[in-house]
């Protein structure tokens, strides 16, 4: 009984420590997750690790307010969670940050944005790295295409790492199926939202086609999630 009580006390202490610095706790878990993913990337190919995997890690760790991670954590706490579920919640928060990386990298490609967080967007950075290679014979157009294509791969890798993180997380048995179902829905709605945003740009229409339209409030929410 004393051991159970001691374990509960330790879990409560850990949860309170996270309460004091949620963003910092998410970043520590992110650092751990990304370290493992980078090690795996190195076994695939050293150039791939340097050019793509390390950029995904730097982008994910290099900015943002960790708002999604905070929402996950405080949602857990409001529902009385903490203790033994703290680790799973923080890993889920880390996975959401990787989804955000995917969304932002792809968004910059689709929008042709040159800057992100005051620095060159990932596709612009890739373009610049290889555009000036002596003797490569690349035109400005081919360098642009290379940068965009490489950024698409980087965003795909971030999403794959996010999925890996969720699948590798030991959620309580009573919550596992629900978490996985919500995760699948979230991924689909993110892509749907991005497409609706693109569709509205080309058609100058802010509403989806009436025949298949969800309620207006839901359509707005989905579009917003795609815009990130």
GITADA-V688512 format. One record per backbone hydrogen bond with DSSP energy under -0.5 kcal/mol. CO is the residue of the C=O (numbers start at 1). NH is the residue of the N-H. If there is no record, write none. Layout:
CO & NH
CO & NH
//
This chain:
1 & 5
2 & 6
3 & 7
4 & 8
5 & 9
6 & 10
7 & 11
8 & 12
9 & 13
10 & 14
11 & 15
11 & 83
12 & 16
13 & 17
14 & 18
15 & 19
16 & 20
17 & 21
18 & 21
21 & 25
22 & 26
23 & 27
24 & 28
25 & 29
26 & 30
27 & 31
28 & 32
29 & 33
30 & 34
31 & 35
32 & 36
33 & 37
34 & 38
35 & 39
36 & 40
37 & 41
38 & 42
39 & 43
40 & 44
41 & 44
41 & 45
45 & 49
46 & 50
47 & 51
48 & 52
48 & 53
49 & 54
52 & 56
53 & 57
54 & 58
55 & 59
56 & 60
57 & 61
58 & 62
66 & 70
67 & 71
68 & 72
69 & 73
70 & 74
71 & 75
72 & 76
73 & 77
74 & 78
75 & 79
76 & 81
77 & 80
82 & 85
83 & 86
85 & 89
86 & 90
87 & 91
88 & 92
89 & 93
90 & 94
91 & 95
92 & 96
93 & 97
94 & 98
95 & 99
96 & 100
97 & 101
98 & 102
99 & 103
100 & 104
101 & 105
102 & 106
103 & 107
104 & 108
105 & 109
106 & 110
107 & 111
108 & 112
108 & 113
114 & 121
116 & 119
119 & 116
121 & 125
122 & 126
123 & 127
124 & 128
125 & 129
126 & 130
127 & 131
128 & 132
130 & 133
133 & 136
139 & 143
140 & 144
141 & 145
142 & 146
143 & 147
144 & 148
145 & 149
146 & 150
147 & 151
148 & 152
149 & 153
150 & 154
151 & 155
152 & 156
153 & 157
154 & 158
155 & 159
156 & 160
157 & 161
158 & 162
159 & 163
160 & 164
161 & 165
162 & 166
163 & 167
164 & 168
166 & 169
169 & 171
172 & 175
172 & 176
173 & 177
175 & 179
176 & 180
177 & 181
178 & 182
179 & 183
180 & 184
181 & 185
182 & 186
183 & 187
184 & 188
185 & 189
186 & 190
187 & 191
188 & 192
189 & 193
190 & 194
191 & 195
192 & 196
193 & 197
194 & 198
195 & 199
196 & 200
197 & 201
198 & 202
199 & 203
200 & 204
200 & 205
209 & 212
210 & 213
215 & 219
216 & 220
217 & 221
218 & 222
219 & 223
220 & 224
221 & 225
222 & 226
223 & 227
224 & 228
//
